[in-house]
Amino acid sequence: MTQHGGKALAEFVAEATEILDALGRDLLALDEARDQEADPEHINGIFRAAHSLKGLSGLFGQERITQLAHAAEDLLDRLRLGRLTLDDQVLDALVDALDTFQSLLGETSRGEEGEDLTQRTRAMEERLARMGSPAPPAEEDPLERLELDVQVRAVFTEYEEHRLRENVRRGVALWRVRAAFDLTDFDQGLADLNARLKPLGEVISTLPSSRPGGASGIAFDLIFGAKVSAQALEEGLQGTPAELAPLTVRPAHGEPSRPVSAPETVSSLSPADAGVTAPDGAPRPKRGKKKGTRVRPLSLEAGPPQALLPADTRAPAQDAPSGSSHGTPGLVALPTAAASAGSPRMKAVAGPSPTTLGLQSAASAPLPAGRPRPEETSLRSLTQTVRVDIGRLDGLINMVGELLLIKANLQRLAEASRQDGTVALSKLFGQELSRETRQLERKLEALQEGLLEARMVPVGQVFDKLARLVRRIAREAGKEIDFVSTGGEVELDKLIVEELSDPLMHLIRNAIDHGAEGPEARLSAGKSRRAVVRLRAEQKGNHVLISVSDDGSGIDEARVREVALSRGLVTSAQVSEMTRRELLNLIFLPGFSTRSSVSALSGRGVGLDVVKNNLGNLSGIIDVWSERGKGTAFHLTLPVTLAIVRALVVGVSGRTYAVPLNSVLEILAVQPDDIRTVERREVLDLRGQTLPFLRLGRLFHLPEREVNRHFVVVVGLAQQRLGIAVDELFGQQDIVTKPLGGRLSGVKGISGATDLGNRRTVLVLDVAELLEEGIAQERRRA
Amino acid sequence: MSRFEALLDAFFYRPDEDVSGLLDFAVGSDGLSPRVPEEEPTEYLAFRLETECYAVPILTVREICKVPLLTEIPRAEPQLLGVMNLRGELLPVYDVKLRLRLSEVPPLVAGPDAGLPPKAARILVLKTQDGPAGVWVDSVAGVVRLKPSMVELSPAGLRGDRDCVAGLGRKGSQLYILLDPEQALAP
């Protein structure tokens, strides 16, 4: 494994990560649409991803990944061709396979090859190979009912034939779309036609037409399954050379004799029958009105889903195709029931419904032996790459070109001044020089902005990964969870997004493990069965707010108080003076965990204090809100970028410090006698509110200087405010902060250092930590 | 080379092969005495702290630079003089005199009240496990080559936890105190 160069391996990992991300997205889409017929496009996407992964890993000699990808590809091929139905088991297996891929890739990137994982991979391969029962053989090939030339049928690929069969079976209106194009640009015309058709339905096959397309033309027949009415289809194709012709499907025998219209007839049917008819009706309302009348003499009227799905029909629907299918011969609609075995399920984010199963059924399913249990999974990416739009890079290159021009001009000026020697420089020269400098400044600013933009990635990248995680956690915890995420398009620095993934994972685990109650407890508390966990991001100025919330039982502050006291984290005197908010914030103290039993999910010794620290490293802050019986929410406030920030430069006792401007709220000039002392601590009166206040010089043990007035920099993150007294203000500047890593990481109150241009290193204050210290001091003194 | 050795060479020699055992055997078979291995000298960088002469293995030294402006770190340990900016890299600078008990108080070399550094003073940038770190020295004396026979290493077991003297080197009349950089800069 190590004989490959590090660079090649890094490339492999980067590319494989991208493939897995795409695979994960499609898998998630399938998962969310459990109640509906799987979109063939998604299955195809996953199939392609597995296929390219197989090719890629084979190229790099990654034996284990190749093998597993092969097994997955095999399974997906069977799915794609309809030899296997997509049920919960298959979906779970695919999700687990994705996890295994991630772990394998992780080991590969570290250059390891662990025995455990190899075993797991083998087990996974076997599981995929064993997966699923074959789809029930149709009693009659629906394709026979389609009036299509045998010659035409003969040229279909297996996949095309399968899709066509599937469409006929579902009673989708089939069309032949015939279009003639000029030979010179037929590829473009065809692509255009395909793009127009795509939103209207499924292009099953594209065939050269039997009708000649004229002297310089070529004609195609597209076999198309329409989702919309004939009229809408015609409208959609206006302006293209397409001609529509419906493909007739003979009615299946036995079908007309089955009136399915009134709910009461259905509920009086035997469970087996209900199981058969229900899926047929249930998904219909979602897909809009079908153009079914032309093809089928009888259109199925959809009844209200709850009437169609009495509780006892669940079982047959679930274990079709294997069980009930053989017991009910003669019903042509049956294959539909099998194909959409998951259809009675509600969408993952669909709201309350009496028939909701979704994640719960997955949760109650017994865990198959050999299920991988990734212990310490991290959602961090394995690679350090950022994809950048080539347009952005072009812009940056252009800017560099302009900078070179300016450099040439400056060089010329420097040369001129050197040759003039002692002669006094003309006024014109000065003007020219300052013009060039201004230009330089503007271009540099644009370059900086462009580079920062290139580092930005949507937080949705992490959200997608978390959504997959929720599924697994909910299953392990035996809870029913609806996961709702919004604001995935909000952009953050790549570095922050990466660092954010683990804290968010921890908070979500907490929300599911501690926050959300089990379904029974929820019902008895008068809530809906399923708990909702929300993940939300929104931009506010130059900060991004991310919140993780649940509608669970909330945090019991009495219990928090008890635990904090018993662990000796606070004294009873302190506790008695605390507000509810302060009490809640005790959960961030190191060594705090309310759960007495350590569960596999959260409470593995890593507490909220770690989450808080991680966020602190990103100059972020975390705040908690909770109400008994209503839920808990964690609010994270983060800067948009860390790379370059605007800072306020201040002076204390002759030293210079920089304060990131994004946390500065305002600056006050304060006379020494404006400072009041309340119970031996200094406070300021700010518009009628007392503001905690600390002198930076005293905090840093610097020699104090007599000043006749202080400048107070009011900083704030989330709801916390603090006044920091300094001696002087020097103005604002853009700074690039270098972290005090390695040997200096233990220094408190300083987040890094920067260079202000005069070769002098200036320390950057860590506002979050100072806030913390200021508040802690108050607490101690209280 | 003995006859037997040459034969062995011709038949078995592979550059990466460990044949020392065979060679020992070959040496015995011909009744020749083994050659005395050439003593490889190690290079040390010698410098002065107060009046004493110290030395560190030269391979641990990344570079030597003049004392730049140092920025003090508030509330840091006393032996941390401050941070310096070396071509855009942020490095901590330490004073090892405190640990060696050469002085009682850290010198005032950082911050606005510090005077100009002495002309001969330098910062040695040392490579350590926790990343590069600067060490203040009063002057640099030069490179010395010390053969193992000239070095008297303090037995590792007898050294205290915080003992940063690895041994003594003697060349002519000059005595060099060999510093262990890792220990000297340990927090």
Interface residues (C-beta under 8 A of the other chain):
Chain A: S653 G654 R655 L699 F700 H701 L702 P703 K738 L740 G741 G742 R743 L744 G746 V747 K748 G749 I750 G752 A753 D755 R759 R760 T761 V762 L763
Chain B: P68 L69 T71 E72 I73 P74 R75 A76 L80 V83 M84 N85 G88 L90 P92 G111 P112 D113 T128 D130 G131 A133 L185 P187
